């Protein structure tokens, strides 16, 4: 029979193979007895240069133990600081934009007031010009300058017109 990948990964014997020699663990602990742990096996100190593997590991012997390191925990502080910084930057830019728009609004309202005042002045000057162009007003101004009405009628004789006559 073939072994499944799962059995191969956990190091289980092939199906129908030799049964385990150690008793199966039931997961039940005796009451009152402390949890027993196996003492760590100590390795003898070996003098070798740094970066060199022991001879057994280099040969690929079955004593090679693979230690699974825990995944490094991702730090959340830089991400949180980035998000807070972006939020603060957005808030400051919105406040600046609001201030600039408010200042421009005040400037626009002042300019509208100035335009309204100038239109009123223009209308007043136009009414003054129309008033001074009236015939009665022109006659008064002419008399004030020493001019008067001219009562003689000038006529042109077409027979006397020309250089020969």
Buried (B, 14 or more C-beta within 10 A) or exposed (E): EEEEEEEEEEEEEEEEEEEEEEEEEEEEEEEEEEEEEEEEEEEEEEEEEEEEEEEEEEEEEEEEEEEEEEEEEEEEEEEEEEEEEEEEEEEEEEEEEEEEEEEEEEEEEEEEEEEEEEEEEEEEEEEEEEEEEEEEEEEEEEEEEEEEEEEEEEEEEEEEEEEEE
